[in-house]
Amino acid sequence: MRCDPSFSRSGSALILVLWCLLLLGMAVFGVVELVELSVEHTSHEELALEARGLALSGVALGLNPQLQKDDPLLFQKVTPGHQFNVTVSSEGARLNLNYVLLTGHKEILENLFTQWGLKVDEAAHVADCLYDWITPGDLPSLDGAKADDYARAGLPQRPTYKPFDSFDTVKLVMGMDLVEKAKSNWEDSFTLWSGGPLNVKEAPPELIAAVFSLDPGRVALFTKERNGQDGIAGTSDDVPIPNLEYFQGELGISAVAMQTLGNQIELGDPNRRVESVGQAEGTQVMISVVTKLNSLPPQYFLWSEQ
């Protein structure tokens, strides 16, 4: 029995038509998916722009030297789902790593690192390595490391022999992995952009204790009283510290210690840190700025967005 050629051709044509329809359906489905992704992407970009605009509004307010960190203007809900929240602090409330090292007080870092759980020899090693990174010369400190030591350890980085300009560089220093392991947010205790000395009007107890080798618990009692009823340093209800003599007496710091370490502290700092978070329907943008107050033109030491 022989098949009709026309029937065979019709069957092939039907299969071809069905195949084309299948391909067309797949193509349409793909286009729909791409359109949906494009719409979602565009929507996210628009929300990110709105969130950034809100964050910038918060930065503008935070840079006003007349506003204290508890001012209600620093938190504003513009519309439902759209708001910004600003955190203001003295940059001097952090330890200036370059200042501590260049003034020859590595023991402050050793005190802080041991508070965080490092052994005494580990803390001395890290402090010496930090010092050796920024100071010229080929002779390392007792527990430090110079370029040859990094080479022998098989590490690609080399000391720059100049002050740190970023925390990414600090992380390259031999031994900083020990600090990272002991305290993952160690960067929050340091700055590279303050005026230098620690601002004891706002500094946390562990940093004040590290400077003068004091018991952190004892210093915490002082800072608790200093911070007032709201428990936040640098707000309107703080108990004033009229002068450094008052500070010295409250903590029982000896005259010798004050003479040796008095250049490590001050009552204030010219630089302010502003962290503003803008939110638009769940999308957030945070802008961090460190600036010198009342400087004309404005002087910025740090501007980061994430």
C-alpha distance (Angstrom), angle and dihedral (degrees) to the residues before:
residue distance angle dihedral
M1 . . .
R2 3.83 . .
C3 3.81 125.1 .
D4 3.73 120.1 -123.3
P5 3.85 106.3 -108.2
S6 3.80 91.0 -144.8
F7 3.80 90.2 55.5
S8 3.80 90.3 51.2
R9 3.78 91.7 50.2
S10 3.83 90.7 48.4
G11 3.81 91.0 52.3
S12 3.78 91.9 49.7
A13 3.79 90.8 48.3
L14 3.82 90.8 50.8
I15 3.79 91.5 51.4
L16 3.79 89.9 48.1
V17 3.81 91.1 50.3
L18 3.81 91.6 49.1
W19 3.81 90.2 48.1
C20 3.79 90.9 51.0
L21 3.79 91.2 48.9
L22 3.81 89.6 51.0
L23 3.80 91.5 50.8
L24 3.80 90.9 46.3
G25 3.79 91.0 50.7
M26 3.77 91.3 50.1
A27 3.80 90.5 49.0
V28 3.81 92.4 49.9
F29 3.79 90.7 48.1
G30 3.80 89.9 50.6
V31 3.79 92.2 50.1
V32 3.81 91.0 50.1
E33 3.82 90.1 51.5
L34 3.81 91.3 49.1
V35 3.80 91.5 49.2
E36 3.81 91.2 50.5
L37 3.80 91.3 49.0
S38 3.79 90.8 47.7
V39 3.81 91.6 50.7
E40 3.81 91.2 48.5
H41 3.81 91.1 48.2
T42 3.79 92.3 48.6
S43 3.80 91.1 47.3
H44 3.82 91.3 50.9
E45 3.81 91.5 48.8
E46 3.79 91.2 50.7
L47 3.81 91.8 49.8
A48 3.81 90.4 47.3
L49 3.82 89.6 53.3
E50 3.80 90.6 49.6
A51 3.81 91.2 48.1
R52 3.81 90.9 49.4
G53 3.80 90.9 50.2
L54 3.79 90.1 52.8
A55 3.82 91.0 47.4
L56 3.80 90.2 51.6
S57 3.80 89.8 51.6
G58 3.79 88.2 54.2
V59 3.81 91.6 48.9
A60 3.81 90.6 52.7
L61 3.80 90.0 54.9
G62 3.78 94.3 42.6
L63 3.79 91.6 54.9
N64 3.80 90.7 59.8
P65 3.84 103.6 108.0
Q66 3.82 90.6 -151.4
L67 3.82 93.7 64.1
Q68 3.79 120.1 88.4
K69 3.78 121.9 -150.6
D70 3.84 93.3 -102.2
D71 3.81 95.2 53.2
P72 3.84 109.3 129.7
L73 3.81 90.1 -136.9
L74 3.80 88.4 73.7
F75 3.80 91.4 70.9
Q76 3.77 116.7 51.1
K77 3.80 132.9 164.7
V78 3.80 103.5 -154.4
T79 3.82 97.5 -178.4
P80 3.80 132.6 -18.1
G81 3.81 106.7 -60.6
H82 3.83 92.7 8.3
Q83 3.81 118.6 95.2
F84 3.79 146.5 123.5
N85 3.78 132.3 -139.3
V86 3.80 122.3 -163.0
T87 3.80 128.7 -160.5
V88 3.80 116.9 -163.4
S89 3.80 125.9 -168.8
S90 3.77 142.4 158.3
E91 3.79 110.7 -98.2
G92 3.79 86.5 -145.7
A93 3.81 89.8 67.0
R94 3.82 85.3 80.8
L95 3.80 126.9 68.9
N96 3.78 111.2 -100.1
L97 3.79 100.4 -133.6
N98 3.80 96.1 -160.9
Y99 3.81 92.7 46.9
V100 3.80 93.9 50.3
L101 3.81 92.3 49.3
L102 3.80 98.0 42.4
T103 3.81 92.2 49.0
G104 3.80 88.8 55.0
H105 3.81 101.2 -113.2
K106 3.79 104.2 128.8
E107 3.79 88.6 147.7
I108 3.81 88.7 75.1
L109 3.80 89.5 62.4
E110 3.79 91.4 44.7
N111 3.81 90.0 53.5
L112 3.79 91.8 49.8
F113 3.80 94.9 46.1
T114 3.80 92.3 50.9
Q115 3.82 88.7 50.3
W116 3.81 86.2 57.4
G117 3.80 92.3 53.2
L118 3.80 105.9 -92.1
K119 3.79 117.7 138.2
V120 3.80 116.4 -109.8
D121 3.82 93.4 -106.7
E122 3.82 91.3 46.7
A123 3.80 92.0 50.6
A124 3.82 91.0 49.3
H125 3.82 90.4 49.1
V126 3.81 93.8 52.6
A127 3.82 93.6 44.5
D128 3.82 91.5 50.0
C129 3.80 92.1 47.3
L130 3.80 91.1 51.0
Y131 3.80 89.9 50.4
D132 3.81 93.0 47.2
W133 3.81 91.6 50.5
I134 3.80 94.3 62.2
T135 3.81 101.5 32.8
P136 3.84 122.6 79.2
G137 3.79 124.9 -119.5
D138 3.80 137.1 70.2
L139 3.80 98.0 -109.6
P140 3.82 110.6 96.3
S141 3.79 125.9 -144.1
L142 3.80 118.1 -102.6
D143 3.83 93.5 -85.5
G144 3.81 97.9 14.3
A145 3.80 138.1 100.6
K146 3.78 136.4 -127.5
A147 3.81 130.4 -173.0
D148 3.83 94.6 -73.1
D149 3.79 91.1 53.3
Y150 3.81 91.4 54.4
A151 3.80 90.1 48.7
R152 3.82 92.1 50.5
A153 3.80 89.7 49.0
G154 3.81 89.8 54.1
L155 3.81 92.7 -116.6
P156 3.84 118.3 145.0
Q157 3.82 96.9 -149.1
R158 3.79 123.0 89.4
P159 3.83 131.7 -163.3
T160 3.80 113.3 -93.3
Y161 3.84 95.3 -151.0
K162 3.78 91.0 -138.4
P163 3.82 134.5 90.4
F164 3.80 117.6 -73.1
D165 3.80 114.2 -93.9
S166 3.81 97.9 -176.1
F167 3.77 140.2 15.4
D168 3.80 89.1 -119.4
T169 3.80 86.3 68.9
V170 3.80 91.7 46.6
K171 3.81 89.0 56.4
L172 3.82 89.8 60.0
V173 3.81 92.4 63.5
M174 3.79 116.0 108.9
G175 3.81 110.5 -101.6
M176 3.79 97.4 22.1
D177 3.80 88.2 110.6
L178 3.82 86.3 70.0
V179 3.80 90.6 55.0
E180 3.81 91.4 46.2
K181 3.79 90.4 52.5
A182 3.81 93.0 48.0
K183 3.83 96.0 44.9
S184 3.80 118.0 10.7
N185 3.82 93.3 -168.6
W186 3.83 94.8 49.4
E187 3.83 90.3 132.7
D188 3.81 89.8 71.0
S189 3.81 89.2 68.6
F190 3.81 95.3 52.7
T191 3.77 140.2 61.2
L192 3.79 137.5 -174.9
W193 3.80 93.9 -166.6
S194 3.81 110.0 57.8
G195 3.80 125.4 105.3
G196 3.82 88.8 -100.0
P197 3.83 115.7 -101.8
L198 3.80 122.1 78.2
N199 3.81 114.5 -96.9
V200 3.81 101.7 -129.4
K201 3.80 91.3 -170.0
E202 3.81 89.4 73.1
A203 3.81 108.2 11.4
P204 3.83 118.0 118.7
P205 3.81 117.9 -110.8
E206 3.81 96.3 -107.2
L207 3.82 92.0 60.2
I208 3.81 94.5 47.4
A209 3.81 88.6 47.2
A210 3.81 90.7 50.8
V211 3.80 92.8 53.4
F212 3.81 95.4 52.3
S213 3.84 100.2 26.9
L214 3.82 90.4 -115.8
D215 3.79 131.5 153.5
P216 3.85 105.8 -89.2
G217 3.81 90.3 -144.0
R218 3.77 91.6 56.7
V219 3.80 91.9 48.0
A220 3.82 89.4 48.1
L221 3.82 89.3 62.5
F222 3.80 89.2 54.3
T223 3.83 94.5 47.6
K224 3.80 91.2 46.1
E225 3.79 89.9 58.5
R226 3.81 91.3 40.8
N227 3.81 92.4 54.5
G228 3.81 95.0 57.2
Q229 3.80 128.0 -145.4
D230 3.80 96.5 -39.1
G231 3.81 91.1 56.4
I232 3.80 92.1 -133.6
A233 3.79 122.6 120.4
G234 3.78 118.5 -129.8
T235 3.81 98.5 28.0
S236 3.79 131.9 122.0
D237 3.81 96.1 -94.3
D238 3.82 96.4 54.9
V239 3.79 117.8 129.7
P240 3.82 104.6 -114.7
I241 3.81 122.4 -115.1
P242 3.81 99.8 -150.0
N243 3.81 96.8 -170.5
L244 3.79 144.0 -15.3
E245 3.81 91.6 -96.8
Y246 3.82 88.6 62.6
F247 3.82 89.9 48.3
Q248 3.81 90.8 49.1
G249 3.79 92.6 50.3
E250 3.81 94.9 46.7
L251 3.80 91.6 55.3
G252 3.81 97.4 35.6
I253 3.80 93.9 -122.1
S254 3.80 112.5 173.9
A255 3.79 122.1 -118.7
V256 3.81 90.0 -117.5
A257 3.80 92.5 53.5
M258 3.78 90.9 46.5
Q259 3.79 91.6 50.6
T260 3.80 91.7 48.8
L261 3.81 98.3 41.7
G262 3.79 103.7 23.9
N263 3.82 90.3 105.6
Q264 3.82 89.0 62.4
I265 3.82 95.2 67.0
E266 3.79 139.7 50.5
L267 3.80 141.2 167.1
G268 3.79 100.6 -105.9
D269 3.79 140.1 -11.7
P270 3.82 131.9 -125.9
N271 3.81 93.8 -133.2
R272 3.80 127.1 80.2
R273 3.81 130.6 -161.8
V274 3.80 116.2 -146.2
E275 3.82 121.6 -171.5
S276 3.80 113.7 -174.8
V277 3.81 124.1 -175.9
G278 3.80 117.1 -163.3
Q279 3.79 118.8 -165.6
A280 3.79 129.1 -165.9
E281 3.82 115.0 178.5
G282 3.79 93.7 -37.2
T283 3.80 96.9 -39.1
Q284 3.80 111.1 115.5
V285 3.80 133.9 -164.8
M286 3.80 121.9 -175.8
I287 3.80 122.4 -161.0
S288 3.81 119.7 -167.8
V289 3.79 119.8 -164.9
V290 3.80 133.6 178.4
T291 3.78 113.7 -166.9
K292 3.78 141.5 161.5
L293 3.79 109.4 -110.1
N294 3.79 120.2 -121.9
S295 3.81 92.9 8.6
L296 3.80 118.4 147.6
P297 2.93 114.3 -126.0
P298 3.84 94.0 25.1
Q299 3.80 111.4 -99.0
Y300 3.80 116.2 -146.2
F301 3.80 122.7 -168.5
L302 3.81 96.9 175.6
W303 3.80 135.3 18.4
S304 3.78 118.5 169.7
E305 3.80 132.9 163.2
Q306 3.77 130.1 -163.4
